[in-house]
């Protein structure tokens, strides 16, 4: 499988390594098209004005990643038209992006399909030996002949594609292979954070920004006691649907991209959709929802280190379990020794302060890939964990070892999309096999207290379960 190509390399190939002034509209079209790809997951969070502003600013930022352009050329490319040298505005940028997509769907792709069908198909690219550049050349020649009312007269002049603003063909040349988007093309990545424009009447931008701490979001005394005694809390319907949908869109887009599905992290855990965990759509689940404040209600206001990465944790269906009876095959009880504590590798412990899991798909019955906890295990296991760490053992990180203590009270969490679980870093937990027909979608954030490194060094985290939980009421501890 070919490695994903960078957009920068493909642009260089499309313009033959040399930018000329006649190419300005084509480069503008590429920047707008790529910006639209970058923002696809973010659009559900933005109002109409914000979407247009974000498209223009992202396209402008993308041009800065093209090292072969100088500042004057970048400015020229983003003109509305060259004669007036008026800068392109958000509204016109949006219209041009939509027109590009329309021209590709209604003009370029039908012609490409006709050419490919005329030449038959074979194992070589599905177009009888014609490679992509040859197909593009045939498209260009046919467009030249149509525009000039001639047939098989003479080849198109050099740079005709750019001099005549055939921008949809340039987009096709870069992004497509055959009649579909090339699966080997690199995932879109915003070059800079999306700016939040000023509000205007009618803008729906309530989710586009959020306070660092929301005083209206609280943990009840009952929730605090549950966390202290059981080692976790389950908060229902806390992440807005818009954020959930945007995150699902980002993950699903990555799942349909060849070569971008799974990697193995340093600790041996699977990370699905590498890179997606750093995207804004995923980080927004935490930072633009009440979960960010709830985490501070535990660790203390302003005490959480900034986080720029989440784990995409998918549980695919297991057909043999479906055949064996599906979710109803067992009563949902958990084996007492199948569990682990994160970050307890050889001689290590407490690599983070708080585990936050956000559910993106309904898991309403047991045996469907449920996140599962062993209530109270943080208290029960602390003395044993200290012994394990001091002896250099990694026993508690080995989920399948039968030498671990038996915990007989495992609970499979039944959750809806938008629910969150906040889990003490020493609470034993696991995921169960997925006997359902659907993928279980979950995202995990591992948060650290600002004093976490110092607390690790001092060893206090092996003696005091709640030293970092400064947000909890002292009267309850």
C-alpha positions as CSV (number, residue, x, y, z in Angstrom):
1,X,0.0,0.0,0.0
2,X,1.4,3.4,-1.0
3,X,2.1,5.9,1.7
4,X,-0.2,8.9,1.9
5,X,1.1,11.7,-0.3
6,X,1.3,15.2,1.1
7,X,-0.8,17.9,-0.6
8,X,2.3,20.1,-0.9
9,X,4.0,17.4,-3.1
10,X,1.0,16.9,-5.3
11,X,0.6,20.7,-5.8
12,X,4.3,20.9,-6.9
13,X,3.7,18.0,-9.3
14,X,0.5,19.7,-10.7
15,X,2.3,22.9,-11.5
16,X,5.5,21.1,-12.7
17,X,7.5,22.6,-9.9
18,X,7.2,26.2,-11.0
19,X,4.6,28.8,-10.1
20,X,3.6,31.3,-12.7
21,X,1.2,34.2,-12.4
22,X,-1.4,32.5,-14.6
23,X,-1.8,29.8,-12.0
24,X,-3.2,32.1,-9.3
25,X,-6.8,31.0,-9.6
26,X,-5.8,27.3,-9.6
27,X,-3.8,27.8,-6.4
28,X,-6.6,29.6,-4.9
29,X,-9.0,26.8,-5.7
30,X,-6.6,24.2,-4.3
31,X,-6.3,26.2,-1.0
32,X,-10.1,26.6,-0.7
33,X,-10.7,22.9,-1.5
34,X,-8.1,21.7,1.0
35,X,-9.4,24.2,3.6
36,X,-12.9,22.7,3.1
37,X,-11.5,19.2,3.8
38,X,-9.7,20.4,6.9
39,X,-12.9,22.0,8.3
40,X,-15.4,19.3,7.4
41,X,-15.4,18.0,11.0
42,X,-15.7,21.5,12.4
43,X,-18.6,22.9,10.4
44,X,-21.3,21.4,12.7
45,X,-19.9,23.6,15.5
46,X,-20.0,26.8,13.5
47,X,-22.6,29.3,12.3
48,X,-22.8,30.3,8.7
49,X,-20.7,33.4,9.2
50,X,-18.1,31.5,11.1
51,X,-17.9,28.7,8.5
52,X,-17.1,31.2,5.7
53,X,-14.6,33.1,7.8
54,X,-12.9,29.9,8.9
55,X,-12.7,28.7,5.3
56,X,-11.0,31.8,4.1
57,X,-8.5,32.0,7.0
58,X,-7.6,28.3,6.7
59,X,-7.0,28.6,3.0
60,X,-4.8,31.6,3.6
61,X,-2.8,29.7,6.2
62,X,-2.5,26.7,3.9
63,X,-0.7,28.8,1.3
64,X,1.9,29.6,4.0
65,X,2.9,26.0,4.0
66,X,3.9,26.2,0.3
67,X,7.6,27.1,0.5
68,X,7.9,27.8,-3.2
69,X,5.6,30.8,-2.9
70,X,6.8,34.2,-1.6
71,X,4.5,36.6,0.3
72,X,3.6,38.7,-2.7
73,X,2.5,35.6,-4.6
74,X,0.4,34.3,-1.6
75,X,-1.3,37.7,-1.5
76,X,-1.9,37.6,-5.3
77,X,-3.4,34.2,-5.1
78,X,-6.1,35.3,-2.6
79,X,-7.3,38.3,-4.7
80,X,-11.0,38.4,-5.7
81,X,-9.7,39.4,-9.1
82,X,-6.4,40.6,-10.4
83,X,-7.6,43.8,-12.1
84,X,-8.9,45.4,-8.9
85,X,-6.4,43.6,-6.6
86,X,-9.3,43.4,-4.1
87,X,-8.8,40.7,-1.5
88,X,-11.1,37.7,-1.6
89,X,-13.8,38.0,1.1
90,X,-15.3,35.2,3.1
91,X,-18.6,35.1,1.2
92,X,-17.0,34.9,-2.2
93,X,-14.5,32.3,-0.9
94,X,-17.4,30.1,0.1
95,X,-19.2,30.5,-3.2
96,X,-16.0,29.6,-5.1
97,X,-15.4,26.6,-3.0
98,X,-19.0,25.4,-3.6
99,X,-18.7,26.0,-7.4
100,X,-15.5,24.0,-7.5
101,X,-17.2,21.0,-5.9
102,X,-20.2,21.4,-8.2
103,X,-18.0,21.5,-11.3
104,X,-16.1,18.4,-10.3
105,X,-19.3,16.5,-9.6
106,X,-21.2,17.7,-12.7
107,X,-18.5,18.1,-15.3
108,X,-15.1,16.5,-14.5
109,X,-16.2,13.2,-13.0
110,X,-18.8,12.3,-15.7
111,X,-16.2,13.0,-18.4
112,X,-13.5,11.0,-16.5
113,X,-15.9,8.1,-16.2
114,X,-16.6,8.2,-19.9
115,X,-12.9,8.2,-20.8
116,X,-12.2,5.3,-18.4
117,X,-15.2,3.3,-19.8
118,X,-14.1,3.9,-23.4
119,X,-10.7,2.5,-22.6
120,X,-12.1,-0.4,-20.7
121,X,-10.6,-1.6,-17.5
122,X,-7.6,-3.7,-16.4
123,X,-5.7,-4.5,-13.3
124,X,-3.5,-1.4,-14.1
125,X,-5.4,1.4,-12.4
126,X,-8.7,0.2,-13.9
127,X,-8.2,2.2,-17.1
128,X,-6.6,-0.1,-19.6
129,X,-3.1,1.0,-18.9
130,X,-3.8,4.7,-18.9
131,X,-2.3,6.3,-15.8
132,X,-3.8,9.2,-14.0
133,X,-1.7,11.8,-15.8
134,X,-2.7,10.4,-19.2
135,X,-6.4,10.5,-18.2
136,X,-6.0,14.2,-17.0
137,X,-4.3,15.0,-20.3
138,X,-7.1,13.5,-22.3
139,X,-9.6,15.5,-20.2
140,X,-7.7,18.7,-20.8
141,X,-7.5,18.1,-24.5
142,X,-11.2,17.4,-24.8
143,X,-12.0,20.6,-22.8
144,X,-9.7,22.6,-25.2
145,X,-11.4,21.1,-28.3
146,X,-14.9,21.8,-26.8
147,X,-14.0,25.4,-26.0
148,X,-12.5,26.1,-29.5
149,X,-15.1,24.2,-31.4
150,X,-12.6,21.9,-33.0
151,X,-11.9,18.2,-32.9
152,X,-8.6,16.4,-33.2
153,X,-7.1,19.5,-34.7
154,X,-4.1,20.4,-32.6
155,X,-2.9,19.9,-29.1
156,X,-3.8,22.4,-26.4
157,X,-1.2,25.1,-25.9
158,X,1.1,25.0,-22.8
159,X,-0.4,26.4,-19.6
160,X,-3.9,26.4,-21.3
161,X,-5.4,24.7,-18.2
162,X,-4.2,27.7,-16.0
163,X,-4.8,30.5,-18.5
164,X,-8.4,29.4,-18.9
165,X,-9.1,28.8,-15.2
166,X,-9.9,25.1,-15.5
167,X,-9.5,24.9,-11.8
168,X,-11.8,21.9,-11.3
169,X,-9.5,19.9,-13.6
170,X,-6.5,20.9,-11.4
171,X,-8.4,19.8,-8.3
172,X,-9.2,16.5,-10.0
173,X,-5.6,16.1,-11.0
174,X,-4.4,16.4,-7.4
175,X,-7.1,14.7,-5.4
176,X,-8.7,12.0,-7.5
177,X,-7.7,8.7,-9.1
178,X,-10.3,7.4,-11.5
179,X,-13.7,8.6,-10.4
180,X,-13.0,8.6,-6.7
181,X,-10.9,10.6,-4.2
182,X,-7.5,8.9,-4.0
183,X,-7.4,6.8,-0.8
184,X,-3.6,7.4,-0.6
185,X,-3.9,11.1,-0.2
186,X,-2.8,12.5,3.2
187,X,-5.4,13.3,5.8
188,X,-6.3,17.0,6.0
189,X,-4.7,19.0,8.8
190,X,-5.5,22.5,9.7
191,X,-2.2,24.6,9.7
192,X,-3.5,26.8,12.5
193,X,-6.2,26.9,15.1
194,X,-9.6,28.0,13.7
195,X,-10.3,31.6,14.7
196,X,-13.6,32.6,16.3
197,X,-15.0,35.6,14.5
198,X,-17.1,38.3,16.1
199,X,-20.7,37.3,16.8
200,X,-23.4,38.5,14.5
201,X,-27.1,38.2,15.0
202,X,-28.3,34.7,14.1
203,X,-24.8,33.0,14.5
204,X,-25.0,29.7,16.3
205,X,-21.5,29.8,17.9
206,X,-22.4,28.8,21.4
207,X,-20.0,25.8,21.0
208,X,-17.2,27.6,19.2
209,X,-15.6,28.7,22.4
210,X,-16.0,27.9,26.1
211,X,-14.7,29.3,29.4
212,X,-11.8,27.6,31.0
213,X,-14.0,27.1,34.0
214,X,-17.8,27.2,34.2
215,X,-19.0,28.1,37.6
216,X,-22.5,26.7,36.8
217,X,-21.1,23.2,36.3
218,X,-20.8,21.4,39.7
219,X,-20.3,18.0,41.2
220,X,-22.9,17.1,43.8
221,X,-21.9,15.8,47.2
222,X,-23.2,12.4,46.2
223,X,-21.0,12.4,43.0
224,X,-18.0,13.4,45.0
225,X,-18.6,10.6,47.6
226,X,-19.1,8.1,44.8
227,X,-15.7,9.1,43.3
228,X,-14.0,8.9,46.7
229,X,-15.4,5.5,47.6
230,X,-15.9,3.8,44.3
231,X,-13.1,5.4,42.2
232,X,-15.2,6.7,39.4
233,X,-18.3,8.7,38.4
234,X,-20.6,8.3,35.4
235,X,-22.1,11.6,34.1
236,X,-25.0,11.3,31.8
237,X,-25.6,13.4,28.6
238,X,-22.8,15.9,29.4
239,X,-21.3,16.3,25.9
240,X,-23.5,18.1,23.4
241,X,-24.6,16.2,20.4
242,X,-22.9,18.6,18.0
243,X,-19.5,17.8,19.5
244,X,-20.2,14.1,19.4
245,X,-21.3,14.2,15.7
246,X,-18.2,16.2,14.7
247,X,-15.9,13.7,16.5
248,X,-17.7,10.8,14.9
249,X,-17.3,12.4,11.5
250,X,-13.6,12.9,11.9
251,X,-13.1,9.3,13.1
252,X,-15.2,7.7,10.3
253,X,-13.5,9.8,7.6
254,X,-10.2,8.4,8.9
255,X,-11.5,4.8,9.0
256,X,-12.2,5.1,5.3
257,X,-8.7,6.3,4.5
258,X,-6.3,3.5,3.5
259,X,-3.3,3.0,5.8
260,X,-4.7,5.3,8.5
261,X,-6.5,2.9,10.7
262,X,-4.4,1.7,13.6
263,X,-1.0,2.0,15.2
264,X,0.6,0.4,18.3
265,X,1.6,2.9,21.0
266,X,4.8,2.6,23.1
267,X,2.8,0.9,25.8
268,X,1.5,-1.8,23.4
269,X,-2.0,-0.4,23.3
270,X,-3.9,0.0,20.0
271,X,-4.5,3.5,18.7
272,X,-7.1,3.7,16.0
273,X,-7.0,6.5,13.4
274,X,-3.5,7.8,14.3
275,X,-3.3,11.6,14.4
276,X,-7.1,12.0,14.7
277,X,-6.7,12.1,18.5
278,X,-4.9,15.4,18.1
279,X,-7.7,17.0,15.9
280,X,-9.9,19.8,17.1
281,X,-13.0,17.7,16.7
282,X,-11.7,15.2,19.3
283,X,-10.2,17.7,21.7
284,X,-13.4,19.8,21.6
285,X,-15.2,16.8,23.3
286,X,-13.3,17.7,26.4
287,X,-12.4,21.4,26.1
288,X,-15.7,22.7,24.8
289,X,-18.0,20.6,27.0
290,X,-18.8,20.7,30.7
291,X,-16.4,17.7,31.1
292,X,-13.4,20.1,31.3
293,X,-14.9,21.9,34.3
294,X,-16.0,18.6,35.9
295,X,-12.4,17.4,35.7
296,X,-11.3,20.6,37.5
297,X,-14.0,20.0,40.1
298,X,-11.9,16.9,40.9
299,X,-8.3,18.1,40.4
300,X,-8.9,21.7,41.3
301,X,-9.6,24.8,39.3
302,X,-6.8,25.6,36.9
303,X,-4.7,22.6,38.0
304,X,-4.9,20.5,34.8
305,X,-1.9,20.6,32.4
306,X,-2.9,21.4,28.8
307,X,-3.7,18.3,26.8
308,X,-3.2,18.0,23.0
309,X,-4.0,14.3,22.4
310,X,-6.7,11.7,23.1
311,X,-6.9,8.0,22.5
312,X,-9.4,6.9,19.9
313,X,-10.6,3.6,21.4
314,X,-12.8,1.5,19.1
315,X,-14.1,-1.9,19.8
316,X,-15.0,-3.7,16.6
317,X,-17.6,-6.5,16.5
318,X,-16.4,-10.0,17.0
319,X,-18.4,-12.2,14.6
320,X,-17.7,-15.4,16.5
321,X,-19.3,-13.9,19.6
322,X,-22.3,-12.7,17.6
323,X,-22.7,-16.3,16.3
324,X,-22.4,-17.5,19.8
325,X,-25.5,-15.5,20.9
326,X,-24.5,-11.9,20.8
327,X,-24.8,-9.6,23.8
328,X,-27.2,-12.0,25.5
329,X,-24.6,-14.8,25.5
330,X,-23.7,-14.1,29.2
331,X,-25.2,-12.2,32.1
332,X,-22.5,-9.6,31.9
333,X,-20.5,-10.7,34.9
334,X,-16.8,-10.1,34.6
335,X,-13.9,-12.5,35.4
336,X,-12.3,-11.4,38.7
337,X,-8.7,-11.3,37.5
338,X,-9.1,-9.8,34.0
339,X,-8.4,-6.1,34.7
340,X,-5.5,-3.6,34.6
341,X,-4.4,-0.3,36.0
342,X,-3.0,2.1,33.4
343,X,0.6,3.2,33.5
344,X,1.9,0.4,35.8
345,X,4.7,-0.9,33.7
346,X,7.9,-2.2,35.2
347,X,8.6,0.0,38.1
348,X,6.3,2.8,36.9
349,X,3.0,4.0,38.2
350,X,0.5,6.9,38.0
351,X,1.4,8.2,34.6
352,X,-1.6,10.5,34.8
353,X,-4.0,11.8,37.4
354,X,-7.5,11.3,35.9
355,X,-8.9,9.1,33.2
356,X,-11.8,10.7,31.3
357,X,-13.8,8.5,28.9
358,X,-16.3,10.0,26.5
359,X,-18.8,7.7,24.8
360,X,-19.6,8.4,21.2
361,X,-22.0,5.5,20.5
362,X,-24.8,4.0,22.6
363,X,-23.7,1.0,24.6
364,X,-27.0,0.2,26.3
365,X,-26.5,-3.5,27.3
366,X,-23.6,-5.6,28.5
367,X,-21.1,-7.4,26.3
368,X,-21.0,-4.6,23.6
369,X,-17.5,-3.4,24.2
370,X,-18.4,-1.7,27.4
371,X,-15.9,0.2,29.4
372,X,-15.9,-1.6,32.8
373,X,-14.7,-0.7,36.3
374,X,-14.1,-2.5,39.5
375,X,-15.6,-0.2,42.1
376,X,-13.4,0.5,45.2
377,X,-10.4,-1.2,43.7
378,X,-8.3,2.0,44.0
379,X,-8.5,1.7,47.8
380,X,-8.1,-2.1,48.0
381,X,-5.1,-2.2,45.6
382,X,-3.1,0.8,46.8
383,X,-0.9,-1.1,49.3
384,X,-0.4,-4.0,46.8
385,X,0.4,-1.6,44.0
386,X,3.1,0.1,46.1
387,X,4.7,-3.3,46.6
388,X,4.5,-4.0,42.9
389,X,6.1,-0.7,42.0
390,X,8.9,-1.1,44.6
391,X,9.7,-4.6,43.3
392,X,9.8,-3.4,39.7
393,X,6.8,-5.6,38.7
394,X,4.4,-4.9,35.9
395,X,1.8,-7.4,37.1
396,X,-1.0,-4.8,37.4
397,X,-0.6,-3.7,33.8
398,X,-1.1,-7.2,32.5
399,X,-4.8,-7.6,32.0
400,X,-4.7,-11.3,31.4
401,X,-2.4,-12.4,34.2
402,X,-4.1,-14.8,36.6
403,X,-1.7,-13.8,39.4
404,X,-3.5,-10.6,40.2
405,X,-5.9,-10.3,43.1
406,X,-9.4,-11.3,42.4
407,X,-11.9,-8.5,42.2
408,X,-15.5,-9.8,42.2
409,X,-17.5,-6.7,41.7
410,X,-16.8,-5.6,38.1
411,X,-19.4,-3.3,36.5
412,X,-20.0,-2.9,32.8
413,X,-20.9,0.8,32.2
414,X,-24.2,1.2,30.2
415,X,-23.8,4.5,28.4
416,X,-25.3,6.7,25.8
417,X,-23.5,8.8,23.2
418,X,-22.5,12.0,25.1
419,X,-21.9,10.3,28.5
420,X,-18.6,10.6,30.3
421,X,-16.8,8.6,32.9
422,X,-14.2,10.2,35.2
423,X,-12.0,7.5,36.7
424,X,-9.3,7.6,39.4
425,X,-5.9,6.7,37.9
426,X,-5.6,3.7,40.3
427,X,-9.1,2.2,39.7
428,X,-8.9,-1.2,38.0
429,X,-10.8,-1.3,34.7
430,X,-11.0,-3.0,31.4
431,X,-12.9,-3.2,28.1
432,X,-15.1,-6.2,27.3
433,X,-15.4,-7.9,24.0
434,X,-17.9,-6.6,21.6
435,X,-20.7,-9.1,20.8
436,X,-22.9,-6.6,19.1
437,X,-23.1,-5.8,15.3
438,X,-21.8,-2.2,15.7
439,X,-18.5,-0.6,16.5
440,X,-18.2,0.8,19.9
441,X,-16.8,4.4,19.7
442,X,-15.0,5.8,22.8
443,X,-12.4,8.5,23.3
444,X,-10.1,8.6,26.4
445,X,-8.2,11.6,27.8
446,X,-5.5,11.1,30.4
447,X,-5.2,14.3,32.4
448,X,-2.3,15.3,34.6
449,X,-2.3,17.6,37.6
450,X,0.1,20.5,37.2
451,X,2.2,19.1,40.1
452,X,2.1,15.6,38.8
453,X,5.8,15.2,37.9
454,X,6.8,16.5,41.4
455,X,4.3,14.1,43.0
456,X,5.7,11.2,41.1
457,X,9.2,12.0,42.1
458,X,8.3,12.4,45.8
459,X,6.4,9.1,45.9
460,X,3.4,10.6,47.5
461,X,1.1,9.1,44.9
462,X,1.8,5.7,46.3
463,X,0.6,6.8,49.8
464,X,-2.2,9.3,49.3
465,X,-4.9,8.5,46.8
466,X,-6.3,12.0,46.7
467,X,-3.3,14.3,47.1
468,X,-4.0,15.6,43.5
469,X,-7.7,15.9,43.9
470,X,-7.7,19.4,45.3
471,X,-11.3,20.1,44.1
472,X,-12.9,17.5,46.4
473,X,-14.4,18.8,49.6
474,X,-12.0,18.2,52.5
475,X,-15.0,17.4,54.7
476,X,-15.7,14.3,52.5
477,X,-12.2,12.9,52.4
